[in-house]
Amino acid sequence: MNPGIVTDALLLPLDLQPLPADQVVAGTPATGYVELTETIGVWEHTPGTSTDVEADEVFVVLSGSAIVSFDDPALEPLELRAGSVARLTAGMRTVWTVTETLRKVYIAG
């Protein structure tokens, strides 16, 4: 995508792929993303529960809902919905329980 082009991030097509079996806790979640720049992108996770090891990022949820639980470090869960803003740091071990397809815009650090 060229700099300066404005797009509707809610309508941006993403190539969703099933998550690897070792990341799936429940359901059949799929994820996909598109990079808008080297550090900014749009990411989506369909309903289901999966684990992840995070990178440094700040994100804004555009649509959907989920709870992010933290295995390491032990932190209070985050309840995410449209408009939520969050920061994750590299190495955090998380569990994403997505109840409604979640789409976010992220800025990676």
Secondary structure, 3 states (H helix, E strand, C coil): CCCCCCCCCCCCCCCCEECCHHHEEECCCEEEEEECCCCEEEEEECCEEEEEECCCEEEEEEEEEEEEEEEECCCCCEEEECCCEEEECCCCEEEEEEEEEEEEEEEEC
